[in-house]
């Protein structure tokens, strides 16, 4: 029996009693082809899946694939019974309106990509008549990014069953010549390695991957359900021209600039490391490990500084020092003793780092500021816009700021904007066993500056993408695209001006003509220009406000629509036969967790526990005991997207109306967590989150109950919450008692602070202090911190009404707190699967049924599943111990 450690979380519930889900055993994916063509580092990939309905009745057939998150989907079509159904890219608001109208007609469907480390999902389905076939065809495009001396084309294969005719064909054509090509990834190991054929001839390379049905079951992540993994094609091109490679076609050009025979530029680097309490545990250990590795890689002519921060700022040395062996040993000793504690003063920490670099300007060197944090600012200056303004003023364009956001508690949009404002980038570091390698990998990308103050000049060029770059690093590449004025190649003259060490150099080649694309389709270079332009406009839009922001957004939208790119500003409406549901595809941004109106379900799981025709009377009886619910299995996507868990211990559930015995018709509005029914009890769902098990536990609490969330006797701190009634089902009020005379009440209108006889009301964003407790009110969340404890109260809004969802981001270190947020981890095991599922917790068995819920621990909900049991069984103590009479 597999054992599982679980912790408590409260989630929203999504219920659908009337529909069943696709049964993949009734389909036959008889052909699955992936064809990728790469020219001038621009990849166009087409996934074609051909599926047959083998049974004597109509069936819903699913198309579910993953694509690189850096890509834009540009085409989707279905071929059914001689008809072609093309997806249409529209402005997001227009597409959403079409979806809403479909829902109002009684159709409930939705399709939203989900962000993982490197992949997004595309999913849709269509009903196919008995013994008929459907062909799905998806096209996506991406500009290959050179990192650490190579390009990587990632192809993910998960057809959901072994396929007789499975093929991956990759063709790479580079006029500069291909210097090397390799194949790696989970699908290139074991028996599958024999299914790969690789051919390389000068400027072209081909990779063929044709595994047999048996081979498709034999990789590390393969099973009887077929392959599930990546094929990664790694290559680089020859670089015999210092000016780089320029390709033109039909009035457009693209310039790839990556000189290699240059001396490295000595660097000045300051590492600003968050050591607040939320970094406790594996995060701080991995940070220490990565930092020591990075220090070992510094060259002796580099200068560096180390700053750690919580609510205070700690300098290893006040000024930058040379990276000699004595200083490095001292710095590594400092790094190995970093301890997690306290709050988070990002503003002062970054300003101190900027001061160190400003005070240590060396001619012929390159300066870099790197911030690593896992949370939001909770002390010092906490207004995000003020922090960004302070940092921009301090750096003043003199060096880049790179922000590394550790985990999912961090406000990634804040870090991204601050990085872009200062010529840098933001990168998420995923909480996983390889987090230290992620940190080290990012550093290696910026470890070796070769040029500074790079200016790309194009006489006879117009409508150019970005042409000024603060630094160029070894192993990377600068790409610029634009139009050639009047398509006159004779007057088109490219040139690059930059600083190498302490001298100005010019890259030009007046005798070299610009390469034509030859047999390449005429619009490919134009699409590279459009792709780059849209990407850069989206980055620019994030930095601006007011009319300038709207202008940039409008330009990006127009280009996205013109070239049929699915971007964060557009959506694809999936056209289907008459009577079918409407699907809408949105591309999410990094840092946001999109809704999943119809999340994917493990079909064997749903067939066993959901099918109305299953005849399992005992299973139905069990449902009656714990009310009637649908079921959903947690997808492997959640583990990819949130490998370190989903944040705090307790989450919030929407109010749910459930029948006593017989099902009630439930009407789903556009917000799929809004349910309507009559004469049934109102429930709130708590989820016990599993660490080593796919399906966690959950239990229901009935009515607007007052609950003990967190009591900490030694600190005179207690947090209580009152659940809402039918409409929202969340917490309508949360009380924080600091001591006998200081209290904070949070409701959906304002925050009230009572200090003795003094009462103060706060109605807008503010920084509030009550004794040892700090409360920071933001747009969509409220941060509560005291000592090494941090709680975040997420504010949700549904049908015009707000409700709260609290999550404990950082547990008190002394571990003597009690309440729902402090419930100790539980261990359970499965002891019976049929006819009724049974779990054992601490030698007590309990009947469970499958249930589908929505995680409200993020601003945008994510669907999950759980095993439903009684509250007393799940908690291993009476629920009454957590129920209170007074807030």
N, C-alpha and C positions, 0 to 999 in steps of 0.2 A: 504493500500500500504506500502510495506517495504521501509524504507528510508535508504540511504547509504551515508557515508562520504567518499570522494575519494580524492586522491592526485596524482600528476602527475609523470608518469614514462614512459621511452622510451624503447621499447622492440624489439627483433628480431621477424621476421615473418616466419612462416612455413606454406606453402600453398600446398594443394592437391585438385585439381579440379576434378580428374577423378574417385575417389573411394568413395564409401559409406561405412558405418561402420556397425558392427553387430547389428541386431535388436533382443534384448533379448526376446521380446514377441513371437518370432518364435521358441524359445528354450523351452525345458522342462527339468530342472535339477531334475530328478526323484529320484536321490539318492546322498547323500553327507555325507561321513563318514570321521571322523578324529580318528585315532587310535594311541595312544601314549603309549609306553612301557618304563618305567624307571627302570634301574637296576644299583646299585652302583652309583647313581646320574647321570647316563648317559642316556639321553632321545633320543629315536628314534621315530619319528612321521611320519605317513603316511597319506596323505590327498588323498582321492579317490572321484572323482566327475564323475557321470554318467549322460550324457546329450543326449536328443533325439531331432532330427530335426523333427518337427511336420508338416511342410508345404510341398507343392508339388514341391519344387525346392531346389537346393543346397544352404546352408547357412553357413556363417562363424560363428563358435561357439567359445566362449572365455572361457579361464580358468584363473582366476585372484584371487590370494590368498596373504595373508600376513603371514610372518614367523618371529620369533625372530631374531634380528640382530646379536646375538651372535652365531647363528646356521650356520652350513655348509650344503647346499643342497648336497645330495650324489646320488640321482637317480631321473630321470623323464622319464615317458613313457606314450604313448598313445596307446589305443587299438581301432582300426577302422576296422570294417568289417572283423574280423578274423585275422588281421595283427597287429603285435606289432611294435611300433616305439620308440626306446630307444634313449634318449638324451646321448650325448657323451661329457665327460669332456676333454678339451684340454688346452694346454698352451694358454694364452690370445692372444698372437700375432698370433698363428696359427688359432685360432677361428675367430679372427678379419679378417684375410686374407680370410677365407672361406666366411664370411659375405660380405666382399667387392666384392668378385667375384660374389656372388649372386646378389648384387646390380647392378653390371656392366651388368648383363644379363637382367636387367629391373625389378628385384624383389625389392620391397622396404618394408623391415620389420626390426624390431629391438625390443629387449627386454632388459630392464635394470632395475635392482632393484633400489629402492629409499629409502633413509634412513629417518626414522622418529625418534621418541624418542626411542622406543624399537623394532620397526618392520621394515622389508623390504618387498618389493613387488615382487611377481613373476607373470608374465603375458605372456600368449601366446594364439594363436588361430589357428584354423584349419577349413578348409572347409569340411562340411559333406553333403553327398548326401541326396536327399529327403527321408524322413521317415527312415533314418538310425541313428545309435547311435555312440557315442564316449565315451570312459572312459579315464579320465586323472588321473595319479597317481604320486604324488610328495612325496619324502622322504627327510627328513632333520634330522640332528643329532646335539646335543649340550650337553656339560657338564654343569650340573646345578651348579650355583655359590651360595654359602651360604653367605647371607648378613643379618646382624642384627638377627642372630639366626634362620634363616629359608631358605629353598629353595623355589623358585617360578617357576612353569611350566606354561608358558603363551600360551594359545591357542586362536587364533583369528578366529572368524567365520563371514564370509561375503559372503554367497553363491550367492548373487545378486537377489534372489527371494525366497519365501517360498518353502520348499522342503518337500514332503510327507515322504520321508525316510531319515530323518536327525539324525545322531548319533555321539556322541563323547564318545569314550571309552578310559579310562586311567587306566593303571595297573602299580602300583609301587611295587617293590620288593627290600627290603633292609635287608641284613643278620643281620645288627646290631639291627634291630627292629625299627618300626616307632613310634615315641613318640607322634605325633599329626598330624592331617591332616584336613585342612579346604578348603572351596571353596569360592572364592570371584570374583569380576569383574562385569562388567555391565550386563553380561548374567546370573548372579546368583540372580538378583533382581526381584521384582514384581512377575508376574505370572510364569516367567521362573524358579523361585526357586523350584516350584513344579515338574519341569522336571528333577531335579537332584537327583540321588541316590548315596549315599556314604557308602562304607563298609570298615571297618578297622579291621583286625585280625592280631595282633602281627607284623609279618615281611612283611605283604602284605596289600595293600589297593587298592580299586577299586572305580572309579568315573564314573558314567554313566549320560550322558546328552541327553535325548531323547524328545525334545520339539515337540508338535503337530504343525500343520500348523498355527492354531490360536495363539498359544503361541509365535510363531516366529515373530509375529507382535506387541508384547505387552511389550517389554523392552523399556528403555528410548531412546535408539538409534535405535529401530526397527521401521519398517514402512510396508506398503504394499509390499515393495521390499524385505522384509525379515529381517533377523538379521544382525547387524553390531556392533560387540563388542567382548569383551574378556571374556574368562573363565580362571581364575587363580587358580591353585591348589597349596596350600601352605602347606609345611610339614617340619618336621625335624626328625632326627634319634636319637636313644638312644646313650649315650656316657659314657658307663661304663668302658671303657678301655682308659687310659690316652695316650697310644701310638697311639690310633686311630684304624682305620679299614683298613686291607690290604687284597686285593683280588688278586688271581692269576689265570691265565688260559693260557695254551698252550705257556708257556715260557715268559709270560708278567705279570706284576703286576701293581696295582694302590693302592696308599696309601692316605687315607683321614685322616688328622691330625687336630683335633680341641679340645684340652683339655679345660675344663671349670672350674674346681675347682682350680683356681689359683688366687693369689692376684693381684689386678690391679697395674700397674706400674705408678707412678706419671709421668706426662708429662710436657714438656716445649713446648709451641706452640706459634708461631708467625703468625699473620694474616696480610697479605700484600694486601691492598684493593685499587683497581683502583678507583679514584674519578675524572678522566678526564671528559671533557665536554660531551663526548658521553654517559656517565652514567646518564645523566640528566633524570629526570622524574621518571617513574615507577621503572627503574632498581635501582637507588640509594635508593629509598624508600624501596624496597624489601631487598636490601643489609643491610640497617640499621636495619630493622626488624629482619632479620635472625641473624645478628651479636649480637644483644641484647639477643635473645633466646639462642644462643650458649654460650655467656658469663655467662648466668644464669646456664648453665649445667656444668661449670668448677668446679672441686673439690678443696677443700681448699689446698691440697698439690700439686696442679698444679701451674706452673708458666707460665706467658703469656706476650705477647707484641702485640701492635697494631701499624701498619704503614699504612698511606694512602699516595697516590701519584698521582700527575698529572705530570707537568713538574718539580715539586719540590717534596721533600720528607718531610713528616710530621710525627713526632713521638708523640704518646701519652706519653710515657716515653722512655727515652734513653736506659734503661736496662729492662730486664725481672723482673717482680714483682710477688709476691705471690697472688693467687686468693682468697684473703680474702674479706670480705664484703665491707670494705672501698674502696679498689682498684677496685673492680667490679663496684661499684656505679659510681666511677669516670670514668672508662672505658666506661660504658654504656652512660654516659652523653657525652663523646667524640664521641661515635659511633652515637648517635642521632643527632649530629650536622655536620656530614659529608656532604659536599656540592660538587656537580659536577662542574668542571671547568677545563680549561687549556688542556695541551697536555698530552703525555703518556711516562714516563721514566721508563720502566719496568726493565731495567738493574740495575740502581742504587737502585731501591726499593727492588729487590730481594737480591742484595748484602748486603744491610743494614739489611734485615731480617736474612740472613745467619750469619752476624757478631754478631747480638744479641744472636743467639743460640750458636755460637762458644765461645762467651765470658761468657756463663752461663752454662758451663758443670757441671751437677750434677751427682754424682755416684748413680746408681740405678734408673735413670730416662730415659725416652724416649723423644727424640726431634722430632718435626714435623714443617715443614714450609708449609704454605698454601697461594697460590697466587690466587686472583680473579681479572680477567681483562676482558674487552669486546672489546679490539681493538689491533692494532699493535703498536709497539714502534714508537713514532714520535718525541721524543727529547732525548738528551743524546746519548748513543750508540744505533744506530738503525739497525746495521748489525746483522741479526738474528744469524748467526753462531758465531759471536764474543760474543753476549750475552750468548749463550749456553756454550761457552768455559769459560767465566768468572764465570758463575754460577757453573759449574762443578768443577772448581778449588776452588771456595770459600767453597762449601759444602764438597768436598773431600770424599764423601761416608759415612759421619758421621751421616746423617739423611735423611729421604725422603723428596722430594718436591712434593706436590700435586698442580696441576694447574687446576683451574676451569675457563673454557671459557664461558663467558656470551653472549649468542646470536650467530649470524652468521657473524658478522663483524670481529670476531677474527680469527687469523691464527691458526687454531686448530692443524695443523700438527706441527707447531713450538712449541706449548705448550706440545703436546704429546711427541715429541722428548726430550724436556728439562726435562719433568717428568721422562721418562724412563731412561735417563742418570743419574738420581739421585734417583733411586730406588722407584719412585712414580708412579702415574698414572694421566692421564688427564681426566677430565669429562666435558661434555658440560652441561651448565645450560640453559634451554630453556626459551626464553622470553614468559612468560605466567603468568596467575594469581597466580600460585603456585610456582613461582621461589624462594620465600623465603623458602618454604618447601623443595624444591630441595636442596638448600644450607644447610639447617639444617639436612636433611637426609644424605647428604654426610658426614657432620661432625660426625654424630652419628656412621658412619661406622668406624671412626678412633679415636673415643673419648676415648676408653678404651684399651690401650696397656696392654697385658698380658705377652708377651715375647719379647725380643730383641735378635739380632744376632742368628737367628735360623739356624741350620745346620742339614740337613737330610742326614743320612749316611746309605748306603746299601752295606754291605759286600756280595759279590756274585751277585751284580747287575751291569748292564752296560747299555749304551745308555739311560742315565737318563735325564729326564726333569729337570727344574731348582730345585736346592737343597739348595740354600742359600737365606734367606729372612731376611730383616733388622728388621722387626717387625711382630708380630702376634697380631691381635686385637680380643677382645671379640666379639663373634657372627659371626666371619668369619671362614675360613677354608684354610688350606694349602693342596694342592694336588700335589703329585709327582707320575710319572709313569716311567716304564722302562722295560728292559728285565732282566730275571733271567739267569745268566751265565750257559750255558749248560743245562738249564731247571732243575737245581739241587736244589730243594727246601730245602734239608738238609743243604746246605752250605749258604743259603740265610738268612742274619741276619740284620733286620732293627734297626735303633737307631736314636734318635733325641737328639741333644745337643743345649741348649739355655741358655739365661740369664733371670732369673726371679728376678725383683728388683735388688739386688746387689749380687746375688748368682748364680752359675752355676749349672744347673740341667740336668740330663740325663733321657730320656724316653726310656725304653726298656721293653721287656717282653719275656725273654728267654724261658719260659715254654709254651708260646702261639704259636700254629702253625698258619701258614698263611692259610686263608680260601680259599678253592677252589670255583669256580663258580657253581659247581654242574650242574644243568640243563641249565645254561645260555649258549648261543651260544659261541663257542670257540673264535671267533674273536672279541667279544665285548670289552674285556680289551685291546686287541691290538689296537682297534680303539680309545679307550680313550687315549692311549699313542700317537697315530698318531695325534689326534685332539689337544692335549696339545702341542706336539712338533711343529706342524705347527703354532699354535697361538704364541708361544714364539719365534720361528724363525722370524716371521713377525715383532714382536716387536724389535727383535735384528737387523734386516735388516734396520729398520728406524734409528737406532743409528749409523750405520757404514757408511763407504765410501770406494771407491776404490775396490781392489780385495777381501777384506774381505766381503764387502757388497754383491758382486756378488756371492761369495761362499755360503753365508747364503741364498741368494735368490734362488740359484740353488737347495740347499738342500730342501728348503720349497716347491719349485715347484715339485720336484721329489716325495715327500711324498703326495702332493695334488693330483697328477696324479695317484699315486699308489692306493690311497684309494678313488678316485673319489670325492674329496671334491671340491666344487666351492668356491674358495678363491679369494682374490684380485689378485692372480697371474694366475688364471685359469678362463676359461669360459665354459659354457655348450652350445653346439650346439644342438638345438632342431630339431631332425630329423622328417621329415614330408613326406606324400605321394608325389610321383613325381608331379612336377608342382607347388607345394606349395612354399610360401616364406620361407626364412631361418631366424630363430630367434636365437639370441645369448644372453645368460645370463651372465652378469658380476656382481660380488659382489663388491659394492662400499665400500670405507673406510669412517669412520667417518671424517667429516670435508671437504668432497668434495661433490659436487652436480652433480650427473651423468646426462648425456644426456638421453632423452627419445625419441627415434626415432619415435615411434608410441604411444603417450600417450593415456590413457584411456579417453573415451568420455561418457558423459551422453547421453544414447541412446534416451530417449524421446526428449531431446533437439535437437539431430542431426536429428531425423526423422522429426521433425516439420519444421526445417529450412534448411535441406540439401537435402532431398530425391528428386532426379530428377523427380520422378513420383508423387510428392505430388500434382501437379496441382494448386499450389498457385501462380497464375500469378501475383497477387499484391506483393507477397513476392519477386518474381523474378524481378519485376519492381523496388522494393526497392534496390535489389542488384545492379541493373544497375546504380542507382543513386550514390551508394557509392562503385562501382566496385564489382566484383564477388569474394566472399571469402568463404572459408570453416569455420566451427565453432567448437569450443571445449569448454567444460565447465571446470572451475577450479576444480580440484579434492580435496576431503577432505584431501588427502595426503599433499597438500601444507599447509593446516592449521596446520596439525600435525608437518610437518617438519619445517615450519617457522611461528610459532604461533604469533610472534611479528611483522609480516610483512616481506617484502622482502628487507629491507635495505633502500636505498636512494629514493629520490623522483623521479629522472629522470633516465630512462634507455635508452638503445640503440636498434635500430632495424636494421636488415640486409636490404640491398636494395632489394626491391620487385618489380617485373614487373607484372603489372596487365592489363587486357584487358579493352577497353572502354565499350563495351557492350557484345560481344560474348566471351566465354571462349577461352583461348589459351592453347594449350598443354604445360604442364610444366614438365620438366625433372628434377627429383631429383637425385643429386649425393649422394655419401656416406655421406657427410655432408648435412643433410636434410634442412639446411637453405640456401643452394646454389641453385638458380633457374635460368633457362634460358628461354627467350622468345624474341620475336622481335616485333618492331613497337608498343610498349606500354609504358606508362609513368613509371618512376622510383619513387617509394614511400618510405618514411621512416615512421615508425609507432611509435606514442607516446601513452602510456597507462596511464589512470587516475586510480590509484590504489584504490580499494574499501576496506574500513575497516569493514563494516557491511553488505556486500553484496557479494555473491559468484562471480558474473560476473561484473567486472569493466568496465569502458568506454575506448575508444581509438579513435584516429583520425590520419589522414595521412597528411604528408607534402611532396610535390612533388619537386623533383630536388635537386641539391647540394646547399642548402640554407645556409646562415649564420644566426645564431640564438643567441639571448641574453639568456645566461644560468643563470647568477647570477650577479646582480649589487647591490652594497652596498654603497650608496652615502656617508654615514657618515664615512666609513672606506677607502674611495678612492679605493675600490676594485671592479673590474668587471671581469667576466669570459664569454668569447664568444666561440662559436664553429662553425666549418664549416663541414657540412655534405658531405660525399663522393659521388661519382657518382655510376654508375651501379654495379661495381664489388662487393663492400663491403657494401655500403649503410650506413656505420657508420660515425663517426667523423674522418676526416683525420687530422684536426688541432684543437688545443684548445689554446686560448690566455688568459693569466691572466695579467691584468693591476693592478699593486700595487699602483702606483700614476702616475703622469705625466712623470716621468723619469725612472721608473722601470717597466719592462715588462718581462714576461716569456712566451715563445712560445713552445708548445709541439707538435711535429709531430712524425711520425712513425720511423724517423731516429735518432733524438736527441732532447735534450732539450736545448733551446737557452735562455740565460738570458741577457737582455739589461739593463745596469745601466748607464744612461747618455750616454756617448760616448763609454763606454766599452762593448764589446760583448764577452760572454763566451759560449762555446759549451760543452755539456755533452753527452757522448755516452754510458756510462755504469752505473751500479748501483751506486748511489751517494746520498749525503745529500746536498741539494742546498738551499741557503737562499737568498731571494730578499726582502729587507725591512722587513716587518712584516710577510711575507709569507715564509713558509718552504715547500719545495718540496722534497719528498723522492722517488727515482726511485728504484723499485724492479724488479724482473724477469717478473711478469705478471700484475703488477699494479703500479700506480703512486699515492702517497699520497700527497694531498695538504692541508695544515693547516694554519690558521691564527686566532689568538685569540681562540674563542670558536666555530669556523666554521671548519668543516673537509669535504673534498671531496675526493673521491677515483675514479681514472680513471682506469678502467679495460682494459687491453690490450688483444684483441682477435686476432687470426690468422686464416685465411681461404684461402685455395688454395695458400698458400705461401705469402699472403698479410695481413698486420696488420691493425687493426682499433681500435678506442677507444669507450668505453662506460662509460660515467661519471655518478656517483651517489653521491648525497649529504647524507653523513652519519650523519652529525651533523649540524643542522640548527643554524644560528646566534640567540643568545638569545634576541637581541633587536627587532627582527621581523620587520625590516623596509627595508628588501631586496626585490628586484623584479627580474623578469626573469622567465624562465620556471621552474627552480629548486625551485623557491620561490612562485609558484602559490598557493594561499590559498585553503584549502579544499573546495570541492564542495558537494552539497547535491542533489541527484536525486531520483526520484521515478518512478515506472512503471505505466503508465496510460492506456496502451492498449497492448494486446498481439497478436491479430489477427484482420484483415488479415495481418497487418504490425505492428511490435513491435514499440511502442512509449514510450519515456521517457520524463519526465518533469524535467527541471533544472531551478530554479529561475523563475517559472511561464511561462517558454517557453518550448513548446513541440518540439521534434525532432524525426525523423524516425531513427531507428537503425537496423543494421543487425549483426548476430553473426560472430565472426572472431577468428582465431587461431593464436597465437603469441608465441614467444620464449623469455624467460626472460634472458637477458644478464647481470644481476646484479651480477652473480657469474661466476667463471672461466668456469664452465660447464653449458650450458644453460638448462633451465627448461621450459617446455611447459605450456602456460596458454591460457585463452580466454578473450575476451572483447566484448562489444557492440560498433560497429563502428558507428560514427557520424561525422559530419563536424567539423573541428577544431574550427570554430567560436562558434558553439553550445556547444562544450565540454568546451572550455575555458571561455565562456560567455563574450567574447571580441574578437575583430578582431585579427586573427593570425598575421596580419601585425605589431601589436604592439611589437611582439617578433622578427621580421625580421630586420636585420641590413645590412648595405651596406659595412661597414669596420670592420674587426676583431679587 
